[in-house]
């Protein structure tokens, strides 16, 4: 099933939401740097939730750029938003440099979906608890972003967006996988001066790669693409 076939299979209301979501991402390459200062956080979160896919839609979603990948391994990551000093913050990790895959890179907490996971949301919450000690009961799930297919590792990553109203609490890193927990303000990440794109070609397909340089950290790859979608939906 390709993107057009999937869209055709949807009910009219779902089809409108799906196409609107895709068009928003296609024609919104930049976001407003000052939006996070002008809008109440509760209003911002409500607007964001209205633009996200529901958890029930999760297993039907696929990467709209890469197409339907039925053989891809499933993974889920948690985008944990929280408020600190009247700012909306986003939680990242720096992966341990000893890891064979993507060692030292900036990522969201998350990992492979296990057979024992009843849902993608459960997998994201479980992995976040294992990697950084974030208690699932503190987390309010808002919805899902579009899945991102990783060409090299053959993973279809489903981003689960959440809000942690009481803050992250006491965290405990899984040192074999996580070198550092990073808490970054969305306002700073939305600054267009820290973002650039490059066109990378693999095989016969050229892809846009998003880079965000925050302080001494570079966010790119699948994480950069997920962050770009989040910021675009908040615009």
N, C-alpha and C positions, 0 to 999 in steps of 0.2 A: 504493500500500500504506500503510495507517495502522498505528498502534501495535498494535492488537488483531490485525490480519492478520499482522503480522510475528511477534508472539508465538506465534500459532497455527502458524506455519511452522517453529518451532524444535523440535528434538528435546527429549524430556522433561528431560534433564539441563541442556541449555542454557536451556530455558524457565525452570526453577527458578532458575538463576543470574540470568537477565535480570529476572525479577519481583522477586527478593530485592533486587537492586541498585536497582530503581525504588522499592520500598517503603522501603528504607533512606534514600534521599534525601528521600522524601515526609514521613517522620515523624521526621527528625533535623534540626530547624532550628538547633540549637546544639551546640557541641562542648565537650569538657572542657578547660578552660584549663590544668590541671596534668598532662595525660596525657603530655606530652613530657618532663617531668622524672622521671616514675615508670617509664617503660618504656625498656628498652634500644633503641638506634636500630636494631640489626639485627632485633630482634623486631618493632619497629614497621614496618619496611620489609617484612618477610615477611608480616605481617598485611595490609598495604596491597596487596601484589602479589596476594594471594589474592582480593581484592575487585575487582581491575581486569579489564577486558576484555583478551583477548589481541590481539596484533597481527594475527592471522589473522581475527579477527572485525571488524576495522576497517571494511572496505568494506560490511559489512552493517548497521552502526549508523546511527541517525539520532536527531535531537533528539526525545526522548519528549514534550516539552511542545509543541513547534511542529509535530510530525508529519513525515511523509515529504516531503522536498523534493528530488525527482530533478533539478530544474534548477538547484539551488544550486551555486555554485562551491566547490571543495574547498580547504581550507587545513589546515595542521597546525602546532601550536605545541609547544614543548618545555618541560616543567616539570622543570628540572634541580635536584634535591635534592643537597645535600652536607653533610658534617659540618665544623663549625668550633667549636673549644673546647667539645666535648661537646654541641653544639646542632645540630639539624637545620635547615638553611637552605634557602631557596627563592630562585631567581634570577628577577628581573624586569628589564625595560628600561623606560626612559622614552623614548617615541618623539620624534623630532625635531619641534620646533614648526613646521618648514617643510613638513611633510607635509600633503597636502590632507585625507587621511582620518585622523581620530583623532590629529592632531598634539598632542604634549605629554602624551598620556595614558600611563598605566602599562599594560604588556602583558607577555606572555611572548614570548621570542624565537620567531619563526616567520613563516610567510607562505604564499603560494599553492602548491598542489601543481602541479608542472610535468609535462608529458607525459613527460619523460625520467626522472621519479622512479619507481622500481620499486615503491615502497610509501609509505604515509603516514608510517611511521617514518623512512624515508630522507629524505622531504621535511622533516620536523621537524629532523633532524640537519643536513641541508644548510643550512637557513635559519639555524639557530643558529650554525653555523660562519661563514656569511657576515656575520651581523649582529654577533656579539660575539667571534668567533674561538675558540669552544669546539670543540676537536678531537673528532671523532666517536669515535675510538678510546678516549677517556677515559670514555665514557658507557655505562652499563649500563641498557638499557631494561627497565622493570618491567611496563608494560602501558598500556592506554588508559583514559581517562575517557569519559563519554558526550559525544557531539558537541554543540556549541552552535551553533544557527542564528542569524545576525545578520540581523534583519529589514531594516535600512536598506541594508546592503551586499550582501545575498544571498550570504553565505558560510556554509558548513557547516564549522565549525572542530573538528578532532579533536585533543584534548589528549593528548600522549604523555608519560607520567610516567617519569622516569628517576632514577638515582642515579649520582653521580660520585664513586667511592670515593677517588680520589687528589686530589680538589679540582679546581677549575675550570682551574687552570694560568694561564698568561699570556694575558690576553684582549686583543683588538684590536677596538674598536668600528668599525662602519661608520657614519661620522659623518653621512652623508646621510640615514640612517634612525634612528640611535640617538643620543640625547643623553646617556644615562647608564645604567650598569648598576647595578641595585639588588639587594642581598643582604639578605634579611629573614628573621629567625628565625621558624619555624613557631609556636613557643610564644607569641610576641607576636601573631602573626596570629590565633591561636585565642582570644585574649582577647575575650570577648563584649562588653566595653565599647567596642571600636573598630568594631563592626559594627552597621549598621542596615539595614532594608529599606524600600522604598517601592513603592507600587502605581502603575504607569504604564499608561495605556490608549492603544493605537494602533489605529485602526479600531474594530473591535468586540471586540478581545481585550485583557484586562487581564493584565499580567505583573508578577511580583515582580522588583524590581531590587535587587541586593545591593551595599552600600557598605562598604568597609573603610578606615578612616582611620588610617594608620600614619605616625607622625611628621608630616611636612609633606605626605605623599603620600596621594592618594585613589585607591583601586582600586575600579572599578565596571564596569558593562557586562558584556560577554562575559567579561572577565578576572575580574571579581567573581564571576560565576556559576561559572566553572571553579574558582576558589579555594574557593568554598563547598562544591562537591562533594568536592574533595580533603580538606578539613578534616572533612567529614561522614564520609567513609570511614575516616578515621583515628580517629574517636571510639570 
